[in-house]
Amino acid sequence: MSRAEAAEPAEAPEPSSRIKFSSPRQIPIVGVVTEDEEVQGAFKSMDLNRVIKLFEETGDLMKIQNSELRIQICKCIIDFYHAEPPKKHITGYQQASSSYKIKMAEVGELAKTMIQSLELLENQLVEKLWVLKALQHLSTSEVNCTLMVKAQAASGICAHLNDPDPSGQLLFRSSEILWNLLEKSSKEEIIQQLSNLKCLLALKEVFKNLFIRGVSHYDRQLRNDILVITTIISQNPGAPMIESGFTRDLILFATFNEVKSQNPLVKGLKLSNSYEDFELKKLLFNIIVILCKDLSTIQLLIDGKVILALFTYVKRPEKHKILEWSAAQYEELQLHAIATLSSVAPFLIDEYLFYKGNDQVLEFLAWCDNEDSFFSHGNSFHGAGGRGNKFAQMRYSLRLLRAMVYLENDTINKDLCENGAIQQLIGIFKNIISKYNDKEEAILLEIQSDILLILSGLCEYHIPGKEIFGTEGVDIILHVMKTDPKKLQSGLGYNVLLYSTLDSIWCCILGCYPSEDYFLEKEGIFLLLDLLALNQKKFCNLILGIMVEFCDNPKTAAHVNAWRGKKDQTAASLLIKLWRKEEKELGVKRDKYGKIVDTKKPLFTSFQEEQKIIPLPANCPTIAVMDVAENIRAKIYAVLGKLDFENLPGLSAEDFVTLCIIHRYLDFKIGEIWNEIYEEIKLEKLRPVTTDKKILESITAASENIGKMVVSLQSEMIESQARQDVQNEQKVYTKIQATHKQRELANKSWENFLARTSNAKTLKKAKRLQEKAIESSRYGERPPNAIFHRTDIKGLNATVPSGGVVTVESTPARLVGGPLADTDIALKKLPIRGGALQKVKAVKTVDEPKKSDPA
């Protein structure tokens, strides 16, 4: 594409034969031809290259030392953005659109030329202001901003911010151009251009003058804009903020309200509660956070008593005190100050301890936890979720404590423990559970997570701290672990809370035997295994690490073996299932039965296969060693090893096949590492002595033999399971056959029954057979004194054989005690009647039924 084609305007003008310029004051016009003229060949295409060249030469005209010409050029450029329709229409011509002219100015690199012309106008204030006004319009385009950056516009404009200008336009227009450059071009390039001593001195003087002498609404806005630009520059570590003296002044301005200073710059100075001054205070807090990252600034922060100034906000609001800020403003500044402390205090530990930071934060937390009539406004970013409560204050106070505890400074952590921080934090956690357990708010979950993280930091290397944590601490951990697993996907922060909980188990419970035993008694291991059964990879590694440590407790194995998951799954089965899943994700080669495929490399992952072995220094871990830490196989091996690999309940044949590999994990890993050593020796072209070579070969062969042995054992298990499956299948078939046979007999019996009920001859025949069977079963001779019982009822018209009928007289009431025999009274009467129970008369048999008896 040619340059002219690339410059095609967004709103293309109608074709013309030529473009005419009579003078710089006149508006460019495009000739218009009629259809008749076009037919006659009067139409000529417009040459865009001429337009582009014209704009390039318009810019070069700024080099002519003519004030009127320069101003007129600037007016023409400004007119591109504020074009008015012509008062008088010229027949046959049409005005070029503003978008077309702006596009041509971009392609003609007019902005770059105008920046270069600023160097010629250092002493001509009027022309400079007109050029800045033109640049202000040109800088609304990303294309122009890019061109201006290439011409070093940022540094050139910023260096002259403090030039004399009674009108004040120079500062206003320059700052506007800098803003546009930061927004519409490379921010990094702008910061680099402004990170020099000349620019920072200019910014410093401008900001100081506006801070001290600015009184109007416009001055305050401009002051804040300059501070924002300075904040952006201060993000560059190479910016000479300290050398320019700007850092010292900014610290002074940020703290003069809270710390009394004798510096003449702030003597008698006072901020109002206007919106601009309020924003200024927040911007000053913000730039302190950025400045403290440069260690060279630390001494200036100490001299400026920044910690003392910020701690003036870490206290309950005093209603009787007249504040210069409104209640909502003070609350927002309070939260901002505590957030600033979280970033600054870790760099100023001595200052933090000198002003008793721990005491002040714990006292403030106690106020956050108590119930009083305070109601926060919940304004701003820092106050999110804190409307009508003190959650925002509590959240930022806990963040400050967390930042200090994470320093692992013995003095700070010991001071917190001695001040009762552990008991206080557990109490806050319990209050949140009791009062707000039904509220699912992200801020509450964050507070709980931070409390657990702080407790972990205080207890990790401090046995007395773990003892203080005690059963109350274990209870809050168990409470979190019982959270509904569905909430982990809610996005509110339950995942973070669970991470903090698992971390606190590791740091606050493990290593303290009373807490471990209490955790086991409260079925904590069951809850851990329930979480592990969720099969969420992000938790598995940490949970298994905790399980490994817990298994050192002799009481743990019984709990692990007693656990049952869904479908009666055991812990051993769950661990082996996780092993198979991990190996599948790692790309370990196994056949369809789970057997080892490569006996030389039984544990190799796909990543290890792809990576080539390279010689490494002795202090660098190899790929085989890194593999131990990067997946969960080693932890699963450790847990099952502590369960002794024997008598593991609930395992299938597939589980036993995998268990063979797990059992030999350590042997395989040792062989893998020795193989790496051998390969590295070869790559380094070293020749080991004969003895060492034989040993290396023996180790390699031994590892391969173990692999072959495991494969053989796996094959036996698979074959044994196949035989067992055949036997089980045969048993099932036998059972099915017996069921069918029983069903056939039942059907046949039913058919015989129906035949007897529907056919008299069949019934008579069946009865004769029955009587014959009865007679054949009797003795040939009747024994003496034998009682004869008839087996049928004479005269009974029934279609089925009758059984024996025996009439038994009721037991006399004198033997059973009457109707109250089952009551306590009957028990009392029995001893009175005395003696043993009387004999019952022989049962009277009925040979023949009486006529009065029912049939």
C-alpha positions in Angstrom: 0.0 0.0 0.0 1.4 3.4 -0.9 1.6 6.3 1.6 -1.3 8.0 -0.2 -3.5 5.0 0.0 -2.7 4.6 3.7 -3.8 8.2 4.2 -7.3 7.7 2.8 -9.6 9.8 5.0 -12.4 8.4 7.0 -14.9 10.7 5.3 -13.6 10.9 1.7 -14.3 14.2 0.0 -15.8 14.3 -3.5 -13.2 14.0 -6.3 -11.7 17.2 -7.5 -9.2 18.3 -10.1 -7.1 20.5 -7.7 -6.7 21.9 -4.3 -6.2 25.6 -4.0 -4.7 27.7 -1.1 -4.9 31.4 -1.5 -3.5 32.3 1.9 -3.0 30.7 5.4 -6.2 32.4 6.6 -8.4 30.7 3.9 -10.0 27.3 4.3 -8.9 24.6 1.9 -11.6 23.8 -0.6 -12.1 21.0 -3.1 -13.3 21.6 -6.6 -16.6 19.8 -7.6 -17.4 18.8 -11.2 -20.8 18.2 -12.7 -21.8 14.9 -14.4 -21.5 16.6 -17.8 -18.0 17.8 -17.1 -17.0 14.3 -16.0 -18.3 12.9 -19.2 -16.3 15.4 -21.1 -13.1 14.3 -19.3 -12.9 17.3 -17.0 -12.5 15.1 -13.9 -9.0 14.7 -12.5 -8.1 12.5 -9.5 -6.8 14.3 -6.4 -3.1 13.6 -5.5 -3.0 12.9 -1.7 0.8 13.1 -1.8 0.5 16.8 -2.5 -1.8 17.3 0.5 0.6 15.4 2.8 3.6 17.4 1.4 1.6 20.6 2.0 1.2 19.8 5.7 4.8 18.9 6.1 5.7 22.3 4.5 3.1 24.1 6.7 5.0 22.8 9.7 8.3 23.9 8.3 6.9 27.4 7.9 7.2 27.7 11.7 10.9 28.1 11.3 10.4 31.4 9.7 10.9 34.1 12.3 7.6 35.8 11.7 5.3 36.0 14.7 2.1 36.7 12.7 2.8 33.7 10.4 3.4 31.3 13.3 0.3 32.4 15.1 -1.7 32.1 11.9 -0.4 28.5 11.3 -1.5 27.6 14.8 -4.9 29.1 14.2 -5.3 27.0 11.1 -4.4 23.8 13.0 -6.9 24.7 15.7 -9.5 25.4 13.1 -9.2 21.7 12.0 -10.9 20.8 15.3 -13.4 23.7 15.4 -14.2 24.2 11.8 -17.3 26.4 11.0 -19.3 26.1 7.9 -18.4 28.8 5.3 -20.6 31.9 5.4 -20.7 32.1 1.7 -20.9 29.0 -0.6 -18.7 29.1 -3.6 -20.3 27.5 -6.7 -18.6 24.4 -7.9 -16.5 23.9 -4.7 -17.1 22.0 -1.4 -15.3 22.5 1.9 -13.0 19.7 3.0 -14.3 17.8 6.2 -12.6 18.3 9.5 -11.9 14.5 9.8 -10.1 14.6 6.5 -7.9 17.6 7.5 -7.1 15.9 10.8 -6.2 12.7 9.1 -3.9 14.5 6.7 -2.3 16.3 9.6 -1.5 13.0 11.2 -0.1 11.4 8.1 1.9 14.6 7.4 3.5 14.3 10.9 2.5 17.9 11.7 2.6 17.2 15.4 6.2 16.2 15.3 7.1 19.3 13.4 5.2 21.5 15.9 7.1 20.0 18.8 10.4 20.7 17.1 9.3 24.3 16.6 9.0 24.8 20.4 12.8 24.9 20.7 12.7 28.0 18.5 10.2 29.8 20.7 11.9 29.8 24.2 11.7 33.5 24.6 8.5 34.2 22.5 5.7 33.5 25.1 2.8 34.5 22.8 3.9 32.2 20.0 4.7 29.4 22.5 1.2 29.6 24.0 -0.3 29.4 20.5 1.9 26.3 19.7 0.9 24.7 23.0 -2.7 25.3 22.2 -2.3 23.7 18.8 -0.5 20.8 20.4 -3.2 20.4 22.9 -5.6 19.7 20.1 -3.2 17.5 18.2 -2.5 15.4 21.3 -6.1 14.1 21.3 -5.0 11.6 18.6 -3.0 8.5 19.3 -1.1 8.9 16.1 -0.1 12.4 16.9 0.9 11.4 20.5 3.2 8.7 19.1 4.8 11.2 16.8 5.2 13.7 19.7 6.8 11.1 21.9 9.4 10.3 19.2 10.2 14.1 19.1 10.8 14.0 22.9 7.7 16.0 23.6 7.3 15.0 27.2 10.7 16.0 28.4 10.7 19.2 26.3 7.3 20.4 27.6 7.9 19.3 31.2 11.3 21.1 31.5 9.6 24.4 30.9 6.6 24.0 33.2 7.9 26.6 35.5 8.7 29.2 32.9 7.4 32.8 33.6 3.8 33.1 32.4 1.5 35.7 34.0 -1.5 34.2 32.2 -1.1 30.8 33.7 -1.9 29.2 30.3 1.5 27.6 29.9 1.2 25.4 32.9 -2.4 24.5 32.1 -1.8 23.6 28.5 1.5 21.8 29.2 -0.1 19.6 31.9 -3.0 18.8 29.6 -0.6 17.7 26.8 1.4 15.5 29.3 -1.9 13.9 30.4 -2.8 13.1 26.8 0.6 11.7 26.1 0.4 9.4 29.1 -3.1 8.2 28.1 -2.6 7.8 24.4 1.0 6.6 23.9 3.6 4.5 25.5 3.5 5.1 29.2 6.9 3.6 29.8 8.5 5.8 27.2 6.9 8.9 28.7 8.1 7.9 32.2 11.6 7.4 30.8 11.6 10.9 29.2 10.4 12.6 32.4 12.8 10.7 34.7 15.5 13.3 34.7 16.6 16.0 37.1 15.5 18.9 35.0 12.0 17.7 34.6 11.6 16.7 38.3 13.0 20.1 39.5 10.4 21.8 37.3 7.6 19.6 38.6 8.8 20.1 42.2 8.7 23.9 41.9 5.3 23.9 40.2 3.8 21.6 42.8 5.3 23.5 45.8 4.0 26.8 44.5 0.6 25.5 43.9 0.5 23.7 47.3 1.5 26.8 49.3 0.0 29.6 47.2 -2.8 28.0 45.3 -6.1 29.2 46.6 -8.6 28.8 43.7 -10.5 25.8 42.7 -8.5 25.7 39.5 -5.1 25.9 41.3 -6.0 22.9 43.5 -7.1 20.8 40.6 -3.9 21.6 38.7 -1.9 20.9 41.8 -3.5 17.4 42.1 -2.8 16.7 38.4 0.9 17.5 38.8 1.0 15.2 41.8 -0.5 12.4 39.8 2.1 12.9 37.0 4.8 12.8 39.7 3.3 9.6 41.2 3.6 8.0 37.8 7.2 9.1 37.4 8.1 7.9 40.9 7.3 4.3 39.8 10.6 4.4 37.9 13.4 3.3 40.3 15.8 5.3 38.2 14.0 8.6 38.6 16.1 11.1 40.7 13.3 11.8 43.2 15.6 12.0 46.2 18.4 14.0 44.3 15.9 16.6 43.3 14.6 17.0 46.8 11.1 16.2 45.7 10.8 13.1 48.0 11.6 15.1 51.1 9.0 17.8 50.2 6.4 15.2 49.4 6.9 13.5 52.8 6.7 16.8 54.5 3.5 17.8 52.8 2.0 14.3 53.5 2.6 14.5 57.3 2.5 18.2 58.3 -1.2 17.9 59.4 -0.5 15.0 61.8 3.1 15.8 62.9 4.0 19.3 64.0 6.9 20.7 61.8 8.9 23.8 62.1 9.6 23.8 58.4 8.8 27.3 56.9 7.2 25.6 53.9 4.2 24.4 55.9 4.2 27.0 58.7 0.6 28.3 59.0 -0.5 26.0 56.2 -3.8 24.2 56.6 -5.9 22.0 54.4 -9.6 22.5 54.0 -12.3 19.8 53.7 -12.8 20.6 50.1 -12.9 17.8 47.6 -9.6 18.8 46.0 -7.7 18.9 49.4 -9.3 15.6 50.3 -8.1 14.0 47.1 -4.6 15.6 47.7 -4.3 13.8 51.0 -5.1 10.5 49.5 -2.7 11.1 46.7 0.1 11.9 49.2 -0.6 8.6 51.0 -0.5 6.8 47.8 2.9 8.3 46.7 4.4 7.3 50.0 3.6 3.7 49.3 5.5 4.0 46.0 8.4 5.9 47.4 9.1 3.4 50.3 10.0 0.7 47.7 13.2 2.6 47.2 15.4 1.7 50.2 17.2 5.0 49.8 14.0 6.7 50.9 13.8 4.8 54.3 15.8 7.4 56.2 13.7 10.2 54.8 10.6 8.4 56.0 12.1 8.0 59.5 13.1 11.7 59.6 9.6 12.6 58.5 8.0 10.5 61.2 5.7 8.8 58.7 4.8 5.9 61.0 3.8 8.3 63.8 1.7 10.3 61.3 -0.1 7.3 59.9 -0.8 5.8 63.4 -2.8 8.9 64.3 -5.5 7.3 62.3 -5.4 3.9 63.9 -7.7 4.8 66.8 -11.4 5.0 67.4 -13.1 8.2 66.2 -13.5 10.7 69.0 -17.0 12.3 68.7 -16.3 15.2 71.0 -13.2 16.3 69.0 -13.7 18.8 66.2 -12.2 17.3 63.1 -11.2 19.2 59.9 -12.6 16.4 57.8 -16.2 15.2 57.6 -17.0 11.9 59.2 -17.1 10.1 55.8 -13.8 11.8 54.7 -12.1 10.9 58.0 -13.2 7.2 57.7 -11.9 7.0 54.1 -8.6 8.6 55.2 -8.4 6.3 58.2 -8.7 3.2 55.9 -6.2 4.6 53.4 -3.7 5.4 56.2 -3.9 1.8 57.6 -3.5 0.4 54.1 -0.5 2.6 53.7 1.0 1.4 57.0 0.7 -2.2 55.6 3.1 -1.2 52.9 5.4 1.1 54.8 5.7 -0.5 58.3 7.5 -3.6 57.1 10.4 -1.3 55.9 10.4 0.6 59.2 10.4 -2.2 61.9 12.3 -0.2 64.5 9.9 2.8 64.1 6.9 0.4 64.3 8.2 -1.1 67.6 9.2 2.3 69.0 5.7 3.7 68.6 4.2 0.4 70.0 2.5 -0.5 66.8 1.3 -3.9 68.0 -0.4 -2.4 71.0 -2.1 0.2 68.9 -3.3 -2.3 66.3 -4.6 -4.8 68.9 -6.4 -2.0 70.7 -8.0 -0.8 67.5 -9.0 -4.4 66.7 -10.7 -4.7 70.1 -12.8 -1.6 69.2 -13.6 -3.1 65.8 -14.9 -6.3 67.5 -17.0 -4.6 70.2 -20.5 -3.4 69.9 -21.1 0.3 70.0 -23.1 2.9 68.1 -20.5 3.5 65.4 -21.8 3.1 61.9 -19.4 3.5 59.0 -20.3 5.0 55.7 -18.6 2.3 53.5 -17.4 4.9 51.0 -14.6 4.4 48.4 -12.6 1.4 47.4 -11.2 0.8 50.8 -14.6 0.9 52.5 -16.2 -1.7 50.3 -18.4 -4.0 52.3 -18.1 -1.9 55.4 -21.3 0.2 55.4 -23.1 0.2 58.7 -20.4 -2.0 60.4 -16.6 -2.0 61.2 -15.6 -4.8 58.8 -13.5 -2.5 56.6 -11.5 -1.2 59.6 -11.1 -4.8 60.8 -10.0 -6.0 57.4 -7.2 -3.4 57.0 -6.0 -3.8 60.6 -5.6 -7.5 60.0 -3.8 -6.9 56.7 -1.4 -4.7 58.7 -0.8 -7.4 61.3 -0.4 -10.0 58.6 2.2 -7.9 56.8 4.2 -7.6 60.1 3.9 -11.2 61.1 5.1 -12.4 57.7 8.4 -10.7 58.3 9.1 -13.5 60.8 10.7 -11.0 63.1 11.1 -12.7 66.5 10.6 -9.4 68.4 7.4 -8.5 66.7 5.9 -12.0 66.9 6.9 -12.5 70.5 5.5 -9.1 71.4 2.2 -10.0 69.8 2.0 -13.3 71.7 2.8 -11.6 75.0 0.0 -9.1 74.3 -2.6 -11.9 73.9 -2.9 -11.6 70.1 -3.6 -15.3 69.7 -6.5 -15.4 72.2 -7.9 -12.1 70.8 -7.9 -13.3 67.2 -9.5 -16.6 68.1 -12.2 -14.6 70.0 -12.8 -12.4 67.0 -13.1 -15.4 64.8 -15.6 -17.1 67.1 -17.7 -13.9 67.3 -17.9 -13.7 63.5 -19.0 -17.3 63.4 -21.7 -16.8 66.1 -23.0 -13.4 64.8 -22.6 -13.6 61.0 -22.4 -17.3 60.2 -25.5 -17.0 57.9 -24.0 -14.0 56.0 -22.0 -15.0 52.9 -20.0 -11.9 52.3 -16.6 -11.8 50.7 -15.3 -9.3 53.3 -16.1 -11.7 56.2 -14.4 -14.6 54.5 -11.3 -12.4 53.9 -11.2 -11.4 57.6 -11.4 -15.1 58.6 -8.7 -16.0 56.2 -6.4 -13.3 57.4 -6.9 -14.3 61.1 -5.9 -17.9 60.3 -2.9 -16.7 58.3 -1.8 -14.5 61.2 -2.2 -17.3 63.7 -0.2 -19.6 61.4 2.6 -17.1 61.3 2.6 -16.7 65.1 2.5 -20.4 65.9 4.7 -22.0 63.1 8.0 -21.9 64.9 6.7 -21.2 68.4 5.6 -24.2 70.5 4.2 -22.0 73.3 2.1 -20.3 70.7 0.7 -23.6 69.6 -0.2 -24.5 73.1 -2.0 -21.2 73.5 -3.8 -21.9 70.2 -5.1 -25.1 72.0 -8.6 -26.6 71.7 -10.3 -23.3 71.0 -8.2 -22.8 67.9 -8.8 -26.4 66.8 -12.5 -25.8 67.1 -12.6 -22.9 64.7 -10.5 -24.9 62.2 -12.9 -27.8 62.4 -15.8 -25.4 61.9 -14.3 -24.1 58.6 -13.5 -27.7 57.4 -17.2 -28.6 57.8 -18.2 -26.0 55.2 -20.4 -27.2 52.4 -18.1 -28.2 49.5 -20.5 -26.6 47.0 -19.5 -23.2 48.4 -16.0 -23.7 47.1 -17.3 -22.8 43.7 -19.2 -19.7 44.8 -16.3 -17.2 44.0 -16.8 -15.4 47.3 -13.5 -16.6 48.8 -14.1 -20.0 50.4 -11.2 -21.4 48.5 -8.8 -18.9 50.1 -10.4 -19.5 53.5 -9.8 -23.3 53.0 -6.2 -22.7 52.0 -5.7 -20.6 55.2 -7.3 -23.3 57.2 -5.1 -26.1 55.9 -2.1 -23.8 56.5 -3.1 -23.3 60.1 -3.4 -27.0 60.6 0.2 -27.4 59.5 1.5 -24.5 61.6 -0.8 -24.4 64.6 -1.6 -28.1 65.3 1.1 -30.3 64.0 3.9 -30.6 66.5 1.7 -30.0 69.5 0.5 -33.4 70.7 -2.5 -32.3 72.8 -3.8 -30.4 69.9 -3.2 -33.3 67.5 -5.0 -35.7 69.8 -7.9 -33.3 70.1 -8.1 -32.9 66.4 -8.2 -36.7 66.0 -10.9 -37.0 68.7 -13.1 -34.5 66.8 -12.7 -36.6 63.6 -10.4 -34.1 62.0 -8.8 -36.8 59.9 -12.2 -37.7 58.5 -12.8 -34.1 57.5 -9.3 -34.0 55.8 -10.1 -37.2 53.9 -13.5 -35.8 52.9 -11.7 -32.8 51.4 -9.2 -35.0 49.7 -12.1 -37.1 48.2 -13.4 -33.9 46.5 -10.5 -34.5 44.1 -9.6 -30.9 43.6 -6.0 -30.8 42.6 -5.3 -27.4 44.1 -5.9 -28.8 47.6 -4.5 -32.4 47.2 -0.8 -31.5 47.7 -1.3 -29.6 50.9 -3.8 -32.1 52.4 -1.4 -35.0 51.6 1.5 -33.1 53.2 -0.6 -32.7 56.4 -1.5 -36.4 56.2 2.1 -37.4 56.0 2.9 -35.3 59.2 -0.1 -36.5 61.0 0.7 -40.2 60.4 3.7 -39.8 62.7 1.1 -39.8 65.5 0.4 -43.5 66.3 -3.3 -42.8 66.8 -3.7 -41.6 63.2 -3.6 -44.9 61.4 -6.8 -46.2 63.0 -8.7 -43.1 62.0 -7.4 -43.3 58.4 -8.4 -47.0 58.1 -11.8 -46.3 59.7 -12.8 -43.6 57.2 -15.4 -44.4 54.6 -16.3 -42.2 51.7 -19.0 -42.5 49.0 -19.8 -46.0 48.0 -18.0 -47.2 51.1 -14.6 -46.1 49.6 -11.6 -46.6 52.0 -8.7 -44.1 52.4 -6.3 -46.6 50.9 -8.5 -46.9 47.8 -8.8 -43.1 47.5 -5.0 -42.6 47.7 -4.4 -45.3 45.1 -7.0 -43.7 42.8 -5.3 -40.3 43.2 -2.0 -42.0 42.2 -3.5 -43.4 39.0 -5.1 -40.0 38.2 -1.8 -38.2 38.8 0.2 -40.6 36.6 -2.4 -40.2 33.8 -1.9 -36.4 33.9 1.8 -36.8 34.0 1.8 -39.1 31.0 3.4 -42.1 32.7 3.3 -45.2 30.5 1.0 -48.0 31.8 -0.8 -50.8 29.9 -4.6 -51.2 30.1 -4.4 -53.2 33.3 -2.1 -50.6 35.0 1.1 -52.6 34.7 4.6 -51.2 34.2 5.5 -50.9 30.5 9.1 -49.9 30.7 11.0 -51.7 33.5 14.0 -49.4 33.0 12.0 -46.2 33.5 8.9 -47.3 35.5 8.2 -43.8 36.9 9.2 -41.6 33.9 6.7 -38.9 33.0 6.1 -37.5 29.5 8.1 -34.3 30.5 11.1 -36.4 31.6 10.9 -38.3 28.3 11.0 -35.0 26.4 13.8 -33.5 28.4 17.3 -34.5 27.7 19.7 -35.1 30.5 22.3 -32.3 30.8 25.3 -32.1 33.2 24.4 -29.9 36.2 26.3 -28.5 39.2 26.1 -30.6 42.3 23.9 -28.0 44.1 21.3 -28.0 41.3 18.5 -30.6 41.5 18.0 -32.8 38.5 14.8 -33.5 36.7 14.3 -36.8 38.6 14.7 -35.0 42.0 12.4 -32.1 41.0 9.8 -34.7 40.0 9.5 -35.7 43.7 8.5 -32.2 44.7 6.3 -31.3 41.7 3.7 -34.0 42.0 1.8 -35.9 44.8 3.2 -39.4 44.2 5.9 -39.1 46.9 3.4 -38.0 49.5 1.0 -40.8 48.6 3.9 -43.2 49.0 4.7 -41.7 52.4 1.2 -42.0 53.7 0.7 -45.6 52.5 4.2 -46.4 53.9 3.2 -45.2 57.3 0.1 -47.3 57.1 2.5 -50.2 56.5 1.2 -51.2 53.0 -0.3 -54.3 54.7 -3.9 -55.1 55.5 -5.2 -52.1 53.7 -9.0 -52.5 53.5 -11.3 -52.1 50.6 -8.9 -52.6 47.7 -9.8 -54.0 44.3 -7.5 -56.0 42.0 -6.7 -52.9 40.1 -5.8 -51.2 43.3 -3.4 -54.0 44.2 -1.7 -53.8 40.8 -1.1 -50.1 41.4 -0.1 -50.7 45.0 2.8 -52.9 43.7 4.3 -49.8 42.0 3.7 -47.5 44.9 5.4 -50.0 47.3 8.5 -49.8 45.2 8.4 -46.1 44.5 11.5 -45.3 46.5 13.5 -48.1 44.9 12.5 -46.9 41.4 13.3 -43.3 42.2 16.8 -44.2 43.5 17.5 -46.2 40.4 16.2 -43.3 38.3 18.6 -40.8 40.0 21.6 -43.2 39.6 20.7 -43.6 36.0 20.9 -39.8 35.6 24.3 -39.8 37.3 25.5 -42.4 34.9 24.2 -40.5 31.9 25.8 -37.3 33.0 29.2 -39.0 33.4 28.9 -40.2 29.8 28.0 -36.7 28.6 30.9 -35.2 30.4 33.1 -37.9 28.8 34.4 -39.1 32.1 35.5 -42.7 32.5 34.8 -44.1 36.0 37.3 -46.6 37.4 36.5 -50.2 37.0 35.0 -50.7 40.5 32.8 -47.7 40.2 31.6 -48.7 36.7 30.7 -52.1 38.0 28.8 -50.6 40.9 26.9 -48.3 38.6 26.0 -51.1 36.3 24.9 -53.3 39.2 22.7 -50.5 40.6 21.1 -50.0 37.1 20.6 -53.7 36.7 19.1 -54.1 40.2 16.6 -51.3 39.5 15.5 -53.0 36.3 15.2 -56.4 38.0 13.0 -54.8 40.7 10.8 -53.5 37.8 10.6 -57.0 36.2 9.8 -58.5 39.6 6.9 -56.0 40.1 5.6 -56.7 36.6 5.7 -60.5 37.3 3.8 -59.9 40.6 1.3 -57.7 38.7 0.7 -60.4 36.1 0.0 -63.0 38.8 -2.5 -60.7 40.4 -4.2 -60.0 37.1 -4.4 -63.7 36.3 -5.6 -64.6 39.8 -8.3 -62.0 39.5 -9.3 -63.3 36.0 -9.7 -66.8 37.6 -11.7 -65.4 40.4 -13.9 -63.5 38.0 -14.6 -66.8 36.1 -15.5 -68.5 39.4 -17.7 -65.7 40.4 -19.4 -65.8 37.0 -19.9 -69.6 37.4 -21.5 -69.0 40.8 -23.8 -66.5 39.4 -24.9 -68.8 36.5 -25.5 -71.7 39.1 -27.6 -69.3 41.1 -29.6 -68.3 38.0 -30.1 -72.0 37.1 -31.4 -72.8 40.7 -33.7 -69.8 40.5 -35.1 -71.0 37.2 -35.5 -74.6 38.5 -37.3 -73.4 41.6 -39.6 -71.3 39.4 -40.4 -74.3 37.3 -41.2 -76.4 40.4 -43.4 -73.6 41.7 -45.2 -73.4 38.4 -45.7 -77.1 38.4 -47.0 -77.1 41.9 -49.4 -74.3 41.0 -50.6 -76.3 38.0 -51.2 -79.4 40.2 -53.1 -77.2 42.7 -55.3 -75.8 39.9 -55.9 -79.4 38.6 -57.1 -80.5 42.0 -59.5 -77.6 42.4 -61.0 -78.0 39.0 -61.2 -81.8 38.6 -62.8 -84.1 41.2 -61.1 -87.2 39.9 -57.7 -85.6 40.2 -58.6 -84.5 43.7 -59.7 -88.0 44.7 -56.6 -89.5 43.2 -54.4 -87.0 45.1 -56.2 -87.8 48.3 -55.7 -91.5 47.8 -52.0 -91.0 47.2 -51.9 -88.9 50.4 -53.6 -91.5 52.5 -51.4 -94.2 51.1 -48.3 -92.1 51.9 -49.7 -91.6 55.4 -50.4 -95.3 55.9 -47.0 -96.3 54.6 -45.3 -94.0 57.1 -47.0 -95.6 60.1 -45.7 -98.5 62.2 -47.0 -101.9 61.3 -48.1 -102.5 64.9 -49.5 -99.7 67.1 -47.5 -99.3 70.4 -49.4 -99.9 73.6 -51.0 -96.9 75.3 -50.5 -94.8 72.1 -52.9 -92.0 71.4 -54.4 -92.0 68.0 -54.8 -88.7 66.2 -56.9 -88.5 63.1 -55.4 -86.7 60.2 -58.6 -85.5 58.6 -61.9 -84.0 59.7 -64.9 -86.2 58.8 -67.5 -84.6 56.6 -65.2 -81.7 55.7 -65.9 -80.5 52.1 -62.6 -79.0 51.2 -60.5 -79.3 48.0 -57.2 -79.4 49.8 -55.8 -81.9 52.3 -56.5 -81.0 55.9 -54.0 -80.9 58.7 -54.2 -82.2 62.2 -56.6 -80.3 64.5 -55.9 -80.1 68.2 -58.1 -78.4 70.8 -56.2 -76.9 73.8 -58.0 -75.7 76.9 -57.2 -72.2 78.2 -54.6 -72.0 81.0 -56.4 -71.4 84.3 -56.3 -67.9 85.7 -54.9 -69.2 88.9 -51.7 -70.0 87.1 -51.2 -66.8 85.1 -52.6 -64.4 87.7 -55.6 -63.1 85.8 -55.8 -60.0 83.6 -53.2 -58.1 85.6 -50.5 -60.7 85.2 -48.3 -58.4 83.2 -48.4 -55.6 85.7 -46.3 -54.9 88.8 -49.2 -55.9 91.0 -49.1 -59.4 89.6 -45.5 -59.7 90.5 -46.3 -58.7 94.0 -49.1 -61.2 94.3 -47.1 -64.2 93.2 -45.1 -64.6 96.4 -48.3 -64.3 98.5 -49.9 -67.2 96.7 -46.7 -69.1 97.3 -45.2 -72.3 95.9 -44.3 -73.4 92.5 -46.7 -73.4 89.5 -49.1 -76.3 89.5 -49.1 -79.0 86.9 -51.3 -78.7 83.9 -53.6 -81.5 83.1 -52.8 -83.5 80.0 -54.0 -82.0 76.8 -57.3 -83.5 75.7 -57.4 -84.8 72.2 -60.5 -84.9 70.2 -61.0 -87.9 68.1 -64.3 -86.9 66.6 -65.5 -83.3 66.1 -68.7 -82.4 67.9 -71.7 -81.5 66.0 -71.7 -78.0 67.6 -68.1 -77.4 66.5 -67.7 -75.3 63.3 -66.7 -77.1 60.2 
